[in-house]
C-alpha cells in the first residue's frame, strides 16, 4: 500500500439519486477495490431534490460552505477526480479545491456529466468567463460521456486532454434475468418512467400522452418512479391521481428498481433537460429488455437509435401517444427489439468497461 495513489472524489453522491451521483458512487467503490488506490470522497449533494439546478440559493451556499470545510483532504490526495456542475455557480463552488490542488501540484481530473457547460460558458460575461476558464482549465485531464459532448470541455482543455467514457448499467440489473426476458411480451403496453420527475424531463408530456391512451381505450398500465421536484409535486401527483392504471412508486433502488424495469416493456423518456448528457436510465432500460421512446437530445443519439425503439418529439404528448400506438400495433416487430436491446447494452455499457477506463485515467 506504500506506493498506492490516493484519489479524492469530489462531487454529488446519492441521495438524492442522479446519474452523476450514481456514477461517483461506482467510481468510489471501484477505486476502493483496487490494491494500488486509496479512495476518499467529499459529498457535495444537497439533501433536497430541486429542479432548479445551477441557480443561486442561500441553501446551496450553506451546503457549499459545509463541504468546503473538508478541504484539508486535498493535501493528502495525489489525484482529484471532480464532477463539477455545468453552471457558473456549479463550477465556482469547487474553486477552493482546485486552487489548493494546483498549489500542492496535485493531478486534477474533471468529469462533465452533461451538455450545458459550453452553452453556459458562451453566455458568461468577460470576468466570469475568465474565472471559469482558469478553474476548468487547471485540469490535467477531462472526461465527457460521448464524442458529441467534447464541445463542453473544448473551451478549457486541448483536445488530446479530453477523454470519452460511456455511461454504464450496474451488474445486478443483468444478473439472472434471461427467463424473464424470454417471457416478456407486448400484448399490453407496460409503460415505465424512471428518472427525476421534472418538467424538462418531460414527465407532464408523458402523463398527457397516457391520458390520450385512456380516452381511446388502449390497454395499458404505467408505473412512474423517481424524486419529484418539490415545486411541482402537488401538480404531478394530482395529474397521476386523475389517470387510470398509473402508479407512482416514489424513489426505487436496487431490487425494486430491477423488478420495475423487468415488469415493463416500454420505457418513455421525453427529456429536453438542458443539463442532460447520456442518461443512465436509458441504458438500464435497454439491458432489462425495454423498447425505448426518447428524444434526439444531448448525447442520447450516440447510444440510442430507431434500432432500440422510436425517437419522439420534444414537448409533444401527441407524438408520444402515436409512437405508443405504433408499438402496440406492431408488437411482433418490437418484440425483437426487446431482445436486441438487452444484448446491445450488455456488449457496450457494462460497468466494468466504464470503471476500467476511469480508473486507468486516474492511475496513469
Order of alpha helices (4+ residues) and beta strands (2+ residues): beta-alpha-beta-alpha-alpha-beta-alpha-alpha-beta-alpha-alpha-beta-alpha-beta-alpha-beta-alpha-beta-alpha-beta-alpha-beta-alpha-beta-beta-alpha-alpha-alpha
